[in-house]
Amino acid sequence: MPFPLTAIPALIFFTLCYAALCVASPFGACRKCRGFGFATTTDRKGRPKRGKHCRRCDGTGIRIRLGRHLYNRAARIHRDGTH
């Protein structure tokens, strides 16, 4: 089955929206700690408490988005190749 022609403009639209998101907000919440910077655990009474320091984001709670990471890599390669 061929690729539907209506999907091409939708794909371009979503790509441009994601690129705009990466420009406006290059960092997103860490997926492991959900932006807290630490894991949440509960004490014996069931109340939430601060857990271990998140190793994936190093406790910052943020991560660089994939699109921004790819842009930074391409810009670095271009800069190193032209200078």
C-alpha positions, 0 to 999 in steps of 0.5 A, spaced: 500 500 500 503 506 497 504 512 502 498 516 503 499 523 500 495 526 506 500 524 510 506 528 507 503 535 509 501 532 516 508 529 517 511 536 515 507 540 520 509 535 526 516 536 524 516 543 524 512 544 530 517 539 534 523 544 531 519 550 534 519 546 540 526 544 540 528 552 539 523 555 544 524 550 550 531 545 548 530 542 555 525 537 557 523 533 564 527 527 565 524 521 564 526 517 569 525 522 575 519 526 572 523 532 573 524 532 580 531 530 580 530 524 585 526 518 586 520 518 590 519 513 595 514 512 601 516 511 608 512 506 613 506 510 614 505 511 606 507 518 606 512 520 600 519 522 601 525 524 597 529 518 595 535 517 591 539 522 587 537 521 579 543 518 576 540 520 569 540 527 569 545 528 575 539 531 580 537 537 575 531 534 573 532 536 566 534 533 559 536 535 552 531 534 547 533 529 542 532 534 536 536 539 540 541 534 541 541 533 533 542 540 532 547 541 536 551 535 534 550 538 526 552 545 528 558 542 532 560 538 526 559 544 521 563 549 525 569 544 526 569 543 518 569 550 516 574 553 521 
